[in-house]
């Protein structure tokens, strides 16, 4: 139905260590939020797998029916586990 939440497309929230660190209108945009948790260049060699293994990061995305559903605190439709490869790929192709 036009104008309903479902016609607007999904919305994604990005989580790291149980905390929301960003969001996006698509998976690629939401994954870009992981740049905020990346250590400084002089402290880190770019190995996302090592970083995920060294802490209790539990990176994942929550998918909502729409941005409005997210704002209305609706339950997430899906929890999407995020791998080190997903993060590295998204950041390598940053828009």
C-alpha positions as CSV (number, residue, x, y, z in Angstrom):
1,X,0.0,0.0,0.0
2,X,1.5,3.4,-1.0
3,X,2.7,5.5,1.9
4,X,2.9,2.6,4.3
5,X,6.1,1.7,6.2
6,X,6.6,-1.4,4.1
7,X,6.7,0.6,0.9
8,X,9.6,2.6,2.0
9,X,12.1,-0.2,2.2
10,X,14.2,-1.6,5.0
11,X,16.4,0.3,7.4
12,X,19.5,-1.0,9.2
13,X,21.0,-0.3,12.6
14,X,24.7,-1.1,13.2
15,X,25.9,-2.5,16.5
16,X,29.3,-3.1,18.1
17,X,29.7,-4.5,21.6
18,X,25.9,-4.2,22.2
19,X,25.9,-0.4,21.3
20,X,24.4,1.3,18.3
21,X,27.2,3.0,16.4
22,X,25.3,4.0,13.2
23,X,22.7,3.1,10.7
24,X,21.9,3.2,7.0
25,X,19.3,2.8,4.3
26,X,21.1,-0.3,3.0
27,X,23.6,-2.9,4.2
28,X,26.5,-1.2,2.6
29,X,25.8,2.2,4.1
30,X,25.2,0.6,7.6
31,X,28.5,-1.3,7.4
32,X,30.4,2.0,6.9
33,X,29.7,2.8,10.6
34,X,32.4,0.3,11.6
35,X,35.0,2.9,10.6
36,X,34.2,4.6,13.9
37,X,35.6,1.6,15.9
38,X,38.7,1.1,13.8
39,X,41.9,1.9,15.8
40,X,44.2,4.6,14.6
41,X,46.5,3.7,11.7
42,X,49.6,3.7,13.9
43,X,47.9,1.2,16.3
44,X,46.5,-1.2,13.8
45,X,47.5,-3.2,10.8
46,X,44.0,-3.4,9.1
47,X,43.3,-6.9,10.2
48,X,39.5,-6.9,11.0
49,X,39.6,-10.6,11.9
50,X,42.2,-10.0,14.6
51,X,40.3,-7.0,15.9
52,X,37.1,-9.0,16.2
53,X,38.9,-11.9,17.9
54,X,40.6,-9.6,20.5
55,X,37.4,-8.2,21.9
56,X,33.7,-9.1,22.5
57,X,32.6,-7.0,19.5
58,X,29.6,-9.1,18.4
59,X,29.2,-6.9,15.3
60,X,25.7,-7.2,13.7
61,X,23.0,-5.3,11.9
62,X,19.4,-5.1,12.9
63,X,17.0,-4.9,10.0
64,X,13.8,-2.9,10.4
65,X,10.8,-2.7,8.1
66,X,11.5,1.0,7.5
67,X,13.2,4.1,9.0
68,X,9.8,5.0,10.5
69,X,9.6,1.6,12.2
70,X,13.1,2.1,13.6
71,X,12.1,5.6,14.9
72,X,9.0,4.1,16.5
73,X,11.1,1.5,18.4
74,X,9.5,-1.4,16.5
75,X,11.1,-4.8,16.9
76,X,13.8,-5.6,14.4
77,X,12.8,-8.1,11.7
78,X,16.2,-9.7,11.6
79,X,19.6,-9.8,13.2
80,X,22.4,-10.1,10.7
81,X,25.8,-11.3,11.9
82,X,28.6,-9.2,10.4
83,X,31.9,-10.8,9.5
84,X,35.4,-9.3,9.3
85,X,35.2,-9.8,5.5
86,X,32.0,-7.8,5.3
87,X,33.4,-4.9,7.2
88,X,36.7,-4.9,5.3
89,X,34.9,-5.0,1.9
90,X,32.5,-2.2,2.8
91,X,35.3,0.0,4.0
92,X,37.5,-0.7,1.0
93,X,34.6,0.4,-1.3
94,X,33.6,3.4,0.8
95,X,31.4,5.8,-1.0
